[in-house]
Amino acid sequence: MASDSRSSSGLPLGLALPGWSPRSQPPRKILEGRFCRLEPLDVAKHGDDLVAAFSKTDPDSWRYLFAGPFASDDDCRNWLTDVASRTTEVPYALIDFKSGRAAGMASYMRIEPGHGVIEVGSIHYSDILKRTPATTEAMFLMMRHVFDDLGYRRYEWKCDSFNAPSRRTAQRLGFLFEGIFRQHMVVKGHSRDTAWFAIVGSDWPMLKHAYEKWLSPENFTDDGRQRVSLSDLIGATRGE
């Protein structure tokens, strides 16, 4: 680890942060882009859309998540109500502009203002939303808010080590793999090893540039296909 200072006994220390102060808690505010809008989760407003969307989602997509699949629409709505009521998280509903409906969700969680660390999690997209520009833009909007507006230093992504789609997505989005926490959790009666990924403040300027290029109208054909992939743009910023 880089060090620019030493203790009085000569031991190395991490980078000094003169003037550091705790960051603010993320406010419950709307984040809007070109393909989607993120609204603070409100079950009265978003519940019907999300229950309907998730009822048509492949049950296997819930396999590695903390909740789901649900036995009934009421069970799904009760879960959404619980998520919306959590005071230590900031959950969002993803409004897809193409359909005009809430079709997914994601949350800021494990928020540590004193350290400038925050995690994105509880991500679930309906099947109709998967592999669309809206999901990538939603992650960019949350990321940009964390680094540019709130001044956090570290943005984390964690998933079950067996969750190959989530691991691929994290790396496509620019998160760097940091390792496995063995026997980290018990989830749905099974031991879970957790894969950790993160983006830190020094990564952000280049990643932001890659996202902005990918999201630009010029990067999409008239029928909505990308011209250059986000992975290629991020790889180019890293000299890969």
Summary of the structure (lengths in Angstrom):
residues: 240
radius of gyration: 18.9
end to end distance: 22.1
largest distance: 63.8
contacts: 679
relative contact order: 0.12
helix: 33%
strand: 30%
